[in-house]
Amino acid sequence: MQISQDATPAGVQAPGGRGARGFRRTFLAYLSLTKPRVVELLLVVTAPTMLLAERGIPSLWLVLATLIGGALSAGSAGAFNCYIDRDIDRVMKRTMNRPLVTGELSDREALVFAWVLGAASIVWLLVFTNWVAAALSLGAILLYVVFYTIILKRRTAQNIVWGGIAGCMPVLIGWAAVTGDLSWPPLILFAIIFLWTPPHYWPLSMKYRAEYQAAGVPMLAVVRGRAQVGLQVILYAWATVACSLLLIPVASMGLLYTGVALVTGGWFIYETHRLYNLAIRHEVVSPMRVFHGSITYLTLLFVAVGVDPLLPF
């Protein structure tokens, strides 16, 4: 009689079996609380900012330490957000697989995790960078959790505009980690992300308008028509590109950044106009095209921010 290779004695758990799967699921549940895609995007803007601040390549340990601290900070804010918005997440289809909705983690576990990450980020940055970066990290968490999630999100259609300030903080943290202070270039980078956030997020709210409406979240797409949202997206896109060009004289940017800012900015503006034109003609719109395109735009722009100082022209 052949015995299956998968067979194990009764009551004995196979190595890598349920225990390993359970650990993996728990790990992924905690990771999901941090909103890793958001963290990834925030880190994408931090490292190039540090290269610009140094006008070269800073200490690799300093870069790594800053990225770790930034990831902990952003992860803490994301976990607090998941805890506070768990009632909304249960209503919306796009968030119904989050761990507090599925029951993979308890509310208490999520809250403790958020506090631990937040405290760790501040201590880490204080020890391995400087007090300015640590203070900005604390400010970023408070802005996202208190100002955006608790105060603005459920009360005003401008929630993502002012709440987006928290998402601008990584460039300040990165610059401060290198220089120990702030100046005009990081403030312009801050403004670029601030102006970029609405045309990035509002197309997403157009796609999930019905879900936000059911959850009682007054996103702009819920309280205004598609044409109005499309027009606002265009205006903020133009403002974003104009602000990106301000960095050229202020930070003495070279040909690479100038070319990337003009080309990618023109493409970004074109995509927003396309969305608006389809909306006013009452045709089928593809808001996610602008949403994903905005990520590509910001990524390419900040790659140019980081590479440009390394070039002789």
ZIHUGI-V33691 format. One record per pair of residues at least 6 apart in sequence whose C-alpha atoms are under 7 Angstrom apart, sorted by sequence separation. I is the first residue (numbers start at 1). GAP is how many residues later the second one is. D is the distance in whole Angstrom. If there is no record, write none. Layout:
I/GAP/D ; I/GAP/D
This chain:
8/6/6 ; 51/6/5 ; 89/6/5 ; 90/6/5 ; 99/6/6 ; 100/6/6 ; 153/6/5 ; 176/6/6 ; 247/6/7 ; 278/6/7 ; 279/6/6 ; 51/7/6 ; 89/7/6 ; 100/7/7 ; 152/7/5 ; 175/7/7 ; 212/7/7 ; 278/7/6 ; 125/8/6 ; 126/8/5 ; 221/8/6 ; 125/9/5 ; 213/9/6 ; 220/9/7 ; 248/10/7 ; 275/10/6 ; 90/11/6 ; 148/11/7 ; 175/11/7 ; 89/12/7 ; 122/12/5 ; 209/12/6 ; 275/12/7 ; 209/13/6 ; 86/14/6 ; 172/14/6 ; 205/14/7 ; 86/15/7 ; 122/15/6 ; 148/15/4 ; 171/15/6 ; 206/15/5 ; 47/16/7 ; 122/16/6 ; 147/16/7 ; 205/16/6 ; 245/16/7 ; 244/17/7 ; 171/18/7 ; 202/18/7 ; 272/18/7 ; 144/19/6 ; 171/19/6 ; 202/19/7 ; 271/19/6 ; 169/21/7 ; 144/22/5 ; 168/22/5 ; 143/23/5 ; 43/24/6 ; 83/24/7 ; 241/24/5 ; 168/25/6 ; 140/26/5 ; 168/26/6 ; 268/26/7 ; 83/27/6 ; 83/28/6 ; 140/29/6 ; 165/29/6 ; 268/29/7 ; 164/30/6 ; 79/31/7 ; 80/31/7 ; 238/31/6 ; 39/32/6 ; 237/32/6 ; 136/33/7 ; 164/33/6 ; 264/33/6 ; 80/34/6 ; 199/34/4 ; 39/35/6 ; 79/35/5 ; 198/35/7 ; 234/35/7 ; 39/36/7 ; 137/36/7 ; 161/36/7 ; 136/37/6 ; 161/37/6 ; 199/37/6 ; 76/38/5 ; 160/38/6 ; 198/38/7 ; 199/38/6 ; 234/38/5 ; 76/39/7 ; 233/39/6 ; 234/39/6 ; 35/40/7 ; 133/40/5 ; 196/40/7 ; 261/40/6 ; 34/41/4 ; 76/41/5 ; 195/41/6 ; 196/41/7 ; 260/41/6 ; 34/42/6 ; 75/42/7 ; 76/42/5 ; 35/43/6 ; 133/43/6 ; 34/44/5 ; 73/44/7 ; 132/44/6 ; 133/44/6 ; 195/44/7 ; 196/44/6 ; 260/44/7 ; 33/45/6 ; 34/45/5 ; 72/45/5 ; 73/45/6 ; 195/45/5 ; 230/45/6 ; 231/45/6 ; 33/46/5 ; 72/46/7 ; 230/46/5 ; 130/47/6 ; 257/47/5 ; 73/48/5 ; 129/48/5 ; 132/48/6 ; 192/48/5 ; 256/48/7 ; 257/48/6 ; 33/49/6 ; 72/49/5 ; 132/49/7 ; 227/49/6 ; 130/50/7 ; 70/51/7 ; 192/51/6 ; 257/51/6 ; 69/52/5 ; 192/52/6 ; 227/52/5 ; 256/52/6 ; 226/53/6 ; 227/53/5 ; 254/54/6 ; 69/55/6 ; 188/55/7 ; 253/55/7 ; 69/56/6 ; 255/58/6 ; 66/59/7 ; 188/59/6 ; 254/59/6 ; 157/61/5 ; 156/62/6 ; 157/62/5 ; 185/62/7 ; 65/63/6 ; 66/63/7 ; 154/63/5 ; 155/63/7 ; 157/63/5 ; 73/64/6 ; 77/64/5 ; 81/64/6 ; 153/64/7 ; 154/64/6 ; 80/65/6 ; 185/65/6 ; 185/66/6 ; 62/67/7 ; 77/67/6 ; 73/68/7 ; 77/68/6 ; 81/68/6 ; 29/70/6 ; 29/75/7 ; 26/78/7 ; 207/80/6 ; 206/81/7 ; 204/83/7 ; 203/84/5 ; 204/84/6 ; 203/85/6 ; 203/87/7 ; 204/87/6 ; 203/88/6 ; 201/90/7 ; 200/91/5 ; 200/94/6 ; 70/100/7 ; 66/108/7 ; 66/111/7 ; 92/119/5 ; 49/122/6 ; 53/122/6 ; 92/123/7 ; 46/124/6 ; 50/124/5 ; 54/124/7 ; 91/124/6 ; 46/125/5 ; 49/125/6 ; 50/125/5 ; 53/125/6 ; 45/126/6 ; 49/126/6 ; 53/126/7 ; 47/127/7 ; 88/127/6 ; 42/128/6 ; 46/128/5 ; 50/128/6 ; 52/253/7 ; 56/253/6 ; 48/254/6 ; 52/254/6 ; 55/254/5 ; 56/254/6 ; 44/255/7 ; 48/255/6 ; 51/255/5 ; 49/256/7 ; 45/257/6 ; 48/257/6 ; 49/257/6 ; 52/257/6 ; 48/258/4
